[in-house]
Amino acid sequence: MGNIDPWGSKEVVIDENLIKKFGLTKFSDSDRKKFNHYLFKRKIILAHRDFNKISDCLSGKKQFIQLTGIASSGLLHLGHKVDIDIFLYFKKLGAKSYFVVSDIDAYLSRPDSKIPSLEKAKEFAINNIAHLLALGLNKKDIYLQSKKEPRYYEFAFEISKKITENTFRAIYGHLDLGKLSANLLQYADILHPQLKEFNKPMPSITGIGIEQDPHARACRDIARRLPYKLQLPSFIYFSHQSALQLGKKMSASEPDSAIFLDDNKEDIKRKINKAYSGGRESLKEHKKLGGIPENDKAFEILLYHHPNSNFIQKVHDQYKNGKLSTGELKSICKEFLIEMLSKHQRKLKRTEKIAEKIVLI
């Protein structure tokens, strides 16, 4: 099947060929209409593995689990917010919800030049958790990997006997011991809520980008091998928001690739001004031929984060027919981001102390 690097910075685009190659199922238009959320409506969530089990739970008002997480390897950016938005949606629908902040994973799977110590990963964890709380998560939703119950770690060691060196190499193309250790915890994160000590075997859902599919396939294979009659976890696949430049993912290690939730007004203006646009080379040509909103990073930000779908469609159409210039589109984006993040950062001042207690006490 070929190897995709889950830790890489290269953008991986979900298309029909990749969906078919990975054995995923594409969401149909009728599927999307069942879910009143912009990520479905705007086709940002594109494909799934076994989502029908979650849909059946929702229809039958049965229990299901959701597990989402982030590695505390840097500051949070708009790309992370998409995962948080869908987490909040499924929580509202009644999911038993777990949000893992993976400080051990961050330390083990990142180079020392980025995360030189577990202490550094915990510093980022405080920042990340403060943002999660400000975005609407409850502290009961969140757990820190390094402070999880002993049964969780026992389970991770059990998992280690269910994956061989050859299997790991076949999935990931290498045997990096740090990443192997981090992966055992990732598999435990996704599967442990089904253990009797936490809940019971039941359907579960995790949202990921397509580049994380190696983890999904490995996790489902391990679930089959464990003696707990676990249900195979389901996954939905986002079309992840791309970097402000062409061909990259947003990355905490590349400050100008992303809009961070901590960015101030001047950071936002500078980054959007420099962002790749879908406009033409001259204003005259732009008015004649129109822009290409699908290539424009300012439009992509609005598509992924603006709450008003009618407004998004209007901006799309006006830019495409040349009535809206690149400069005007960037101004709309800057104004929206400055307002949204200023409001968010005011909430952040109330959540920082709570985050410190979660991580340090």
Backbone torsions as a table, in degrees:
resi	resn	phi	psi	omega
1	MET	NA	-18.2	-178.4
2	GLY	88.0	155.8	-175.5
3	ASN	-102.7	133.8	169.5
4	ILE	-112.7	135.7	-176.6
5	ASP	-87.3	108.9	-179.7
6	PRO	-66.2	-17.8	-177.4
7	TRP	-102.2	0.7	-174.9
8	GLY	-76.7	166.9	-179.6
9	SER	-101.7	-3.8	-179.2
10	LYS	-76.0	136.5	178.7
11	GLU	-69.5	132.2	175.6
12	VAL	-115.5	116.9	-174.9
13	VAL	-95.2	131.3	175.8
14	ILE	-78.5	120.3	174.0
15	ASP	-132.7	179.3	-176.6
16	GLU	-58.3	-41.2	-178.3
17	ASN	-64.5	-41.7	-179.1
18	LEU	-69.0	-38.8	177.2
19	ILE	-59.9	-44.5	179.6
20	LYS	-68.3	-44.0	-178.0
21	LYS	-61.3	-39.2	-177.4
22	PHE	-87.9	-2.8	178.9
23	GLY	71.8	31.5	179.1
24	LEU	-89.6	169.1	176.0
25	THR	-114.5	129.2	180.0
26	LYS	-79.9	140.1	174.4
27	PHE	-70.7	130.2	176.8
28	SER	-84.9	166.4	178.1
29	ASP	-62.0	-36.4	179.1
30	SER	-67.8	-35.5	175.4
31	ASP	-60.6	-44.4	-175.8
32	ARG	-62.3	-34.8	-176.4
33	LYS	-68.2	-18.0	179.8
34	LYS	-74.1	-19.5	-172.0
35	PHE	-118.9	116.4	-175.4
36	ASN	-85.6	69.3	179.9
37	HIS	-145.5	140.7	-174.3
38	TYR	-60.9	-29.9	-179.0
39	LEU	-65.3	-33.2	174.1
40	PHE	-77.4	-48.2	-174.9
41	LYS	-60.6	-38.4	-176.1
42	ARG	-92.6	10.8	176.5
43	LYS	59.4	36.4	173.3
44	ILE	-85.4	-34.1	167.0
45	ILE	-89.5	118.7	-168.3
46	LEU	-110.9	-34.9	-171.2
47	ALA	-148.8	173.7	-177.1
48	HIS	-157.2	165.3	164.8
49	ARG	-119.2	115.4	173.6
50	ASP	60.0	32.9	178.2
51	PHE	-67.5	-18.5	179.3
52	ASN	-57.5	-29.8	178.6
53	LYS	-66.1	-38.1	178.2
54	ILE	-71.2	-41.2	178.1
55	SER	-60.1	-40.7	178.6
56	ASP	-65.1	-38.6	177.6
57	CYS	-62.2	-43.0	-179.8
58	LEU	-65.8	-41.2	179.9
59	SER	-66.3	-39.8	-177.6
60	GLY	-93.0	5.7	-178.9
61	LYS	53.6	45.9	178.7
62	LYS	-103.9	158.5	-178.5
63	GLN	-71.2	144.4	169.8
64	PHE	-149.6	164.3	-175.6
65	ILE	-111.0	146.8	165.7
66	GLN	-127.4	139.4	177.3
67	LEU	-130.5	123.2	176.6
68	THR	-135.1	158.0	179.1
69	GLY	-164.9	172.5	176.0
70	ILE	-139.1	145.5	171.2
71	ALA	-84.2	130.9	-176.7
72	SER	-83.2	66.8	-176.8
73	SER	-109.5	8.2	-179.2
74	GLY	174.6	-172.9	179.0
75	LEU	-78.2	153.4	179.4
76	LEU	-79.0	142.6	177.5
77	HIS	-126.8	-179.4	-175.7
78	LEU	-61.2	-29.1	177.3
79	GLY	-61.1	-36.2	177.3
80	HIS	-68.4	-31.8	-174.5
81	LYS	-61.5	-30.1	179.1
82	VAL	-61.4	-45.4	178.0
83	ASP	-61.6	-38.7	-178.9
84	ILE	-69.6	-39.4	179.5
85	ASP	-61.1	-44.1	-178.7
86	ILE	-73.0	-31.5	174.5
87	PHE	-59.2	-46.5	-179.7
88	LEU	-64.4	-33.7	179.0
89	TYR	-65.9	-49.3	-179.3
90	PHE	-67.8	-31.5	174.5
91	LYS	-62.3	-42.5	178.5
92	LYS	-62.6	-31.0	179.1
93	LEU	-80.4	-2.9	173.2
94	GLY	108.4	7.8	-179.5
95	ALA	-65.7	143.4	167.3
96	LYS	-72.5	113.1	-161.6
97	SER	-110.7	131.6	177.9
98	TYR	-128.9	125.5	175.3
99	PHE	-121.1	111.6	-176.9
100	VAL	-94.5	131.2	169.4
101	VAL	-102.4	110.2	-165.0
102	SER	-94.3	83.1	-179.6
103	ASP	-74.8	-38.2	178.3
104	ILE	-66.9	-45.9	176.6
105	ASP	-54.8	-46.8	-178.0
106	ALA	-58.7	-42.9	-179.5
107	TYR	-69.4	-43.8	-174.9
108	LEU	-72.4	-35.4	-170.8
109	SER	-98.0	-4.9	178.9
110	ARG	-109.7	150.1	179.4
111	PRO	-66.8	156.7	179.7
112	ASP	-60.4	-27.1	178.5
113	SER	-63.9	-22.8	-179.6
114	LYS	-102.3	-49.1	179.0
115	ILE	-127.4	89.1	-173.8
116	PRO	-75.5	-14.6	-176.2
117	SER	-155.9	160.6	174.8
118	LEU	-65.3	-31.6	176.8
119	GLU	-58.7	-40.6	178.1
120	LYS	-65.5	-40.1	177.4
121	ALA	-62.1	-35.7	178.7
122	LYS	-70.9	-34.1	175.4
123	GLU	-59.9	-45.7	177.0
124	PHE	-65.4	-34.3	-179.8
125	ALA	-61.5	-40.5	177.9
126	ILE	-60.0	-47.4	178.9
127	ASN	-61.1	-47.1	-177.1
128	ASN	-62.6	-44.5	-178.2
129	ILE	-66.5	-38.1	176.3
130	ALA	-58.1	-42.2	177.9
131	HIS	-66.9	-41.5	179.8
132	LEU	-59.4	-44.0	179.0
133	LEU	-65.3	-40.5	179.2
134	ALA	-66.3	-28.2	179.0
135	LEU	-81.8	-10.1	173.2
136	GLY	124.3	-1.1	175.4
137	LEU	-74.2	152.8	173.5
138	ASN	-95.1	149.2	-178.7
139	LYS	-61.4	-22.9	176.5
140	LYS	-71.6	-19.2	178.2
141	ASP	-74.6	-23.2	-164.8
142	ILE	-106.0	138.0	166.6
143	TYR	-133.7	150.2	177.6
144	LEU	-97.9	129.9	-176.8
145	GLN	-51.6	-45.3	-173.9
146	SER	-70.7	-9.1	-179.3
147	LYS	-117.4	18.8	-178.0
148	LYS	-76.3	161.6	-178.3
149	GLU	-62.9	153.8	179.0
150	PRO	-55.3	-35.6	-178.4
151	ARG	-59.6	-33.5	177.8
152	TYR	-61.7	-44.5	-179.9
153	TYR	-70.5	-37.0	173.0
154	GLU	-56.5	-44.1	-177.8
155	PHE	-64.2	-40.5	177.7
156	ALA	-60.4	-38.5	177.4
157	PHE	-69.4	-36.4	174.9
158	GLU	-60.3	-42.3	-179.7
159	ILE	-61.6	-34.9	-177.0
160	SER	-59.0	-24.1	179.2
161	LYS	-85.7	-3.5	-176.0
162	LYS	-106.5	6.2	175.6
163	ILE	-135.0	130.8	-176.8
164	THR	-96.9	166.4	176.6
165	GLU	-59.1	-43.5	-178.8
166	ASN	-64.0	-39.3	178.8
167	THR	-65.0	-44.3	-179.4
168	PHE	-62.0	-44.3	178.5
169	ARG	-63.0	-39.6	-178.8
170	ALA	-64.5	-35.7	-178.1
171	ILE	-80.3	-44.7	-169.7
172	TYR	-107.6	-15.5	178.4
173	GLY	83.4	7.3	-179.2
174	HIS	-161.4	176.8	175.0
175	LEU	-134.4	61.4	175.1
176	ASP	-73.7	117.7	-172.7
177	LEU	-65.8	-33.4	176.7
178	GLY	-64.2	-46.6	-179.6
179	LYS	-69.5	-34.9	175.4
180	LEU	-60.2	-46.9	179.1
181	SER	-61.9	-43.3	178.4
182	ALA	-62.1	-39.2	-178.9
183	ASN	-65.4	-37.1	178.1
184	LEU	-58.4	-38.8	176.9
185	LEU	-70.1	-37.6	177.3
186	GLN	-61.1	-44.6	178.2
187	TYR	-62.6	-40.7	178.1
188	ALA	-64.0	-38.9	177.5
189	ASP	-56.0	-49.6	-174.4
190	ILE	-70.2	-36.5	-171.8
191	LEU	-95.5	-27.3	-170.6
192	HIS	-62.9	-27.9	179.2
193	PRO	-61.8	-16.8	178.7
194	GLN	-84.8	-8.6	178.5
195	LEU	-70.0	153.2	-177.1
196	LYS	-62.4	-26.6	179.8
197	GLU	-69.5	-15.2	-177.6
198	PHE	-117.4	-52.4	174.8
199	ASN	-143.4	-110.6	174.6
200	LYS	-165.7	165.9	176.7
201	PRO	-57.8	125.9	178.9
202	MET	-161.8	165.2	178.1
203	PRO	-58.1	146.7	176.6
204	SER	-139.6	155.9	-177.2
205	ILE	-134.0	137.5	174.4
206	THR	-134.8	131.9	177.4
207	GLY	-92.2	132.1	-178.1
208	ILE	-143.9	164.5	168.0
209	GLY	-83.8	160.9	-176.3
210	ILE	-61.1	-28.8	-179.1
211	GLU	-69.6	-14.1	177.2
212	GLN	-90.7	2.8	-176.8
213	ASP	-60.5	-32.0	174.7
214	PRO	-54.5	-38.8	176.9
215	HIS	-63.6	-42.2	-178.3
216	ALA	-62.0	-46.7	-178.9
217	ARG	-63.9	-42.2	179.2
218	ALA	-64.4	-42.3	-177.5
219	CYS	-63.9	-42.0	179.0
220	ARG	-66.2	-38.2	178.7
221	ASP	-65.7	-41.7	179.0
222	ILE	-65.2	-39.4	178.8
223	ALA	-57.1	-35.6	178.3
224	ARG	-67.3	-28.6	-173.2
225	ARG	-90.0	-14.7	-177.4
226	LEU	-82.3	151.7	-173.5
227	PRO	-88.4	28.8	-173.3
228	TYR	-113.5	7.8	-179.4
229	LYS	54.2	41.9	179.6
230	LEU	-71.6	146.2	172.2
231	GLN	-77.8	144.2	178.5
232	LEU	-65.4	128.3	-179.4
233	PRO	-66.1	143.9	175.9
234	SER	-95.0	156.1	-179.6
235	PHE	-137.9	141.9	168.1
236	ILE	-113.7	148.5	-171.8
237	TYR	-116.2	120.7	176.8
238	PHE	-85.2	149.6	159.9
239	SER	-86.2	99.1	-171.9
240	HIS	-65.9	142.6	175.8
241	GLN	-60.2	133.2	-175.5
242	SER	-86.2	172.9	177.8
243	ALA	-69.4	168.5	178.4
244	LEU	-73.1	-11.3	173.2
245	GLN	-106.7	171.6	-179.1
246	LEU	-77.6	141.3	166.3
247	GLY	78.9	12.4	-178.7
248	LYS	-129.1	159.1	168.6
249	LYS	-86.8	153.7	169.2
250	MET	-60.6	136.8	-175.8
251	SER	-140.7	134.8	177.6
252	ALA	-65.3	-21.7	-178.6
253	SER	-86.2	-6.6	177.2
254	GLU	-124.1	90.8	-171.3
255	PRO	-54.3	-34.6	-177.9
256	ASP	-86.2	2.0	178.3
257	SER	-83.2	-14.8	-169.3
258	ALA	-144.9	159.9	166.3
259	ILE	-94.4	117.6	-178.9
260	PHE	-91.9	152.2	-178.7
261	LEU	-67.1	-16.0	176.3
262	ASP	-92.3	-5.6	-175.0
263	ASP	-61.9	139.6	176.7
264	ASN	-90.5	-179.6	-175.8
265	LYS	-57.8	-42.4	-177.7
266	GLU	-70.3	-37.6	175.8
267	ASP	-58.5	-46.6	-177.7
268	ILE	-61.9	-47.7	-179.2
269	LYS	-59.9	-46.3	-177.4
270	ARG	-63.7	-44.5	-176.7
271	LYS	-68.9	-41.6	179.6
272	ILE	-68.7	-37.8	177.7
273	ASN	-60.3	-35.0	-178.1
274	LYS	-89.5	-10.2	-173.9
275	ALA	-64.9	149.4	179.8
276	TYR	-64.1	137.5	-178.0
277	SER	-116.8	161.8	176.0
278	GLY	-101.3	18.6	-179.8
279	GLY	-82.6	168.6	179.5
280	ARG	-86.2	174.0	-173.9
281	GLU	-70.0	-26.9	177.6
282	SER	-134.1	158.3	179.9
283	LEU	-64.1	-37.6	178.5
284	LYS	-60.8	-46.2	179.9
285	GLU	-66.6	-36.7	-179.9
286	HIS	-63.6	-43.6	179.3
287	LYS	-65.7	-32.3	-178.9
288	LYS	-77.3	-48.0	-173.4
289	LEU	-97.9	-21.7	-175.9
290	GLY	82.6	161.7	178.5
291	GLY	-86.7	176.5	178.2
292	ILE	-118.7	90.1	-175.0
293	PRO	-59.9	-30.9	-179.4
294	GLU	-63.3	-22.4	179.2
295	ASN	-98.7	-5.1	-171.2
296	ASP	-93.3	124.9	-175.3
297	LYS	-72.5	-32.5	176.7
298	ALA	-66.0	-42.0	177.2
299	PHE	-64.9	-39.1	179.7
300	GLU	-59.5	-39.8	177.7
301	ILE	-61.5	-44.8	177.8
302	LEU	-62.4	-42.4	-179.6
303	LEU	-59.7	-40.6	-176.0
304	TYR	-82.9	-19.4	-169.9
305	HIS	-134.3	-20.2	-178.5
306	HIS	-72.4	134.2	-174.1
307	PRO	-75.1	-17.7	-172.2
308	ASN	-101.0	106.1	-177.2
309	SER	-68.4	-33.6	177.9
310	ASN	-64.7	-39.9	177.4
311	PHE	-64.0	-42.6	178.7
312	ILE	-58.4	-45.0	-179.6
313	GLN	-64.4	-40.0	178.7
314	LYS	-63.2	-45.9	178.2
315	VAL	-61.9	-43.2	178.7
316	HIS	-56.6	-50.3	-175.8
317	ASP	-66.9	-41.7	-178.7
318	GLN	-68.3	-35.3	178.0
319	TYR	-71.3	-40.2	-177.3
320	LYS	-67.9	-33.3	-179.5
321	ASN	-93.9	5.8	173.3
322	GLY	86.8	1.3	179.8
323	LYS	-75.7	-22.3	178.8
324	LEU	-114.2	124.7	-178.6
325	SER	-82.8	166.8	176.7
326	THR	-60.5	-42.8	179.1
327	GLY	-61.6	-41.4	179.2
328	GLU	-67.0	-39.9	177.9
329	LEU	-63.5	-42.8	178.9
330	LYS	-65.0	-35.5	177.6
331	SER	-64.4	-41.9	177.0
332	ILE	-60.6	-44.5	-178.7
333	CYS	-64.3	-45.6	-179.5
334	LYS	-61.8	-45.5	-179.3
335	GLU	-60.6	-44.0	-179.8
336	PHE	-63.5	-47.2	-177.2
337	LEU	-65.5	-42.6	-179.4
338	ILE	-61.4	-43.0	178.8
339	GLU	-66.4	-47.2	-177.5
340	MET	-62.7	-48.2	-175.7
341	LEU	-75.8	-29.4	175.3
342	SER	-63.8	-42.9	177.8
343	LYS	-63.8	-44.1	179.4
344	HIS	-62.9	-43.3	-176.8
345	GLN	-68.7	-26.0	174.0
346	ARG	-67.2	-38.6	176.3
347	LYS	-66.4	-34.3	-176.5
348	LEU	-58.6	-33.5	-178.9
349	LYS	-62.8	-23.7	-179.1
350	ARG	-90.8	-10.7	-174.0
351	THR	-109.8	-10.0	-175.4
352	GLU	-64.0	-41.2	-179.8
353	LYS	-67.1	-37.0	178.1
354	ILE	-63.8	-42.1	179.5
355	ALA	-62.6	-40.2	178.6
356	GLU	-60.7	-41.1	-179.9
357	LYS	-66.2	-39.4	179.9
358	ILE	-62.1	-40.0	-175.0
359	VAL	-85.6	-40.7	-168.4
360	LEU	-99.3	-18.3	-176.2
361	ILE	-103.8	NA	NA
